[in-house]
């Protein structure tokens, strides 16, 4: 939950160089720097949700952190971090959903997604 005393975490917008870099894996989840980055990413997502009224996930590069982790908030207290995600399989069957993009202000897109995926 965000408070008025929380610093605003700026979200990088499309076109910024940091969004084009290949992210590095997280090597130590106990590293104080990673813990701080993870908390800052979760705060950025909460601030986005508070301002826009929606948003399920945000990746670390979207706040300028060149690491492979994602903050997720599915609502009703269901918050978690995905570290070093890797899709290992996707079904060929897809569906379309409307998705928002933090990096493109006020933009929605009809996105194709696999009905089923495996990840590690």
C-alpha distance (Angstrom), angle and dihedral (degrees) to the residues before:
residue distance angle dihedral
X1 . . .
X2 3.79 . .
X3 3.77 124.4 .
X4 3.79 131.6 -162.3
X5 3.82 89.5 -107.9
X6 3.82 92.6 59.1
X7 3.81 112.5 105.4
X8 3.81 113.5 -116.5
X9 3.81 110.0 -105.0
X10 3.81 107.2 -144.3
X11 3.81 116.0 -134.8
X12 3.79 115.6 -140.7
X13 3.79 114.8 -121.1
X14 3.78 130.7 -137.8
X15 3.79 111.0 -76.8
X16 3.80 95.7 38.0
X17 3.81 111.7 127.2
X18 3.83 94.7 -129.9
X19 3.81 89.3 66.5
X20 3.81 91.2 59.7
X21 3.82 97.4 53.9
X22 3.80 122.8 100.0
X23 3.80 107.4 -111.1
X24 3.78 122.4 -125.4
X25 3.81 123.1 -126.9
X26 3.78 119.7 -102.8
X27 3.80 105.4 -108.7
X28 3.82 102.8 -176.2
X29 3.81 122.3 26.3
X30 3.82 89.8 -169.6
X31 3.81 93.3 57.8
X32 3.84 108.5 118.4
X33 3.82 90.5 -137.1
X34 3.82 91.3 55.7
X35 3.82 91.8 45.7
X36 3.81 89.6 53.2
X37 3.82 91.9 47.2
X38 3.83 90.7 48.3
X39 3.81 90.9 51.8
X40 3.83 91.8 46.6
X41 3.82 91.0 50.9
X42 3.82 91.8 49.8
X43 3.82 88.7 49.2
X44 3.82 91.1 50.7
X45 3.81 89.8 53.5
X46 3.80 92.0 48.1
X47 3.81 91.0 49.3
X48 3.81 91.0 48.9
X49 3.82 90.8 49.8
X50 3.81 91.4 47.8
X51 3.82 91.7 50.4
X52 3.83 99.0 40.4
X53 3.80 104.2 25.4
X54 3.81 93.5 -126.6
X55 3.82 142.9 54.6
X56 3.80 129.7 123.5
X57 3.79 105.4 -166.6
X58 3.78 146.1 5.2
X59 3.81 130.2 -166.0
X60 3.81 123.1 -134.6
X61 3.84 95.2 -113.5
X62 3.81 87.9 63.2
X63 3.81 88.1 72.0
X64 3.81 93.7 39.3
X65 3.82 97.7 -95.3
X66 3.81 110.1 133.1
X67 3.83 96.0 -149.6
X68 3.82 135.4 107.2
X69 3.78 106.9 -107.7
X70 3.78 136.5 108.4
X71 3.79 131.7 -155.8
X72 3.81 113.0 -141.9
X73 3.80 130.4 -168.0
X74 3.81 115.7 -179.4
X75 3.80 92.9 174.6
X76 3.79 132.2 -109.7
X77 3.83 91.3 70.5
X78 3.81 93.3 -55.5
X79 3.84 98.7 137.4
X80 3.79 127.3 149.0
X81 3.80 145.1 147.5
X82 3.80 124.0 -118.7
X83 3.81 110.3 -150.0
X84 3.82 123.6 -159.4
X85 3.82 94.2 -11.9
X86 3.78 118.0 -163.0
X87 3.79 125.4 -178.8
X88 3.79 107.0 -139.3
X89 3.81 99.0 176.7
X90 3.81 138.8 8.0
X91 3.78 128.7 -170.0
X92 3.78 117.2 -118.9
X93 3.81 89.3 -131.3
X94 3.81 111.9 90.6
X95 3.78 142.0 -176.7
X96 3.81 132.8 -157.9
X97 3.79 125.2 -121.9
X98 3.77 135.7 170.7
X99 3.78 109.4 -109.9
X100 3.79 133.5 -175.1
X101 3.79 124.4 -139.0
X102 3.80 120.8 -144.8
X103 3.82 89.9 -158.8
X104 3.82 93.7 57.4
X105 3.78 111.4 56.9
X106 3.82 113.0 -123.7
X107 3.81 93.6 -10.4
X108 3.78 127.7 142.9
X109 3.77 126.2 -175.3
X110 3.78 135.7 -170.8
X111 3.81 100.6 -122.3
X112 3.80 129.6 -167.6
X113 3.82 113.0 -132.5
X114 3.78 131.9 -179.0
X115 3.79 112.2 -107.7
X116 3.79 90.1 -134.8
X117 3.81 134.0 21.9
X118 3.76 139.0 174.2
X119 3.77 120.6 -147.7
X120 3.75 139.0 176.1
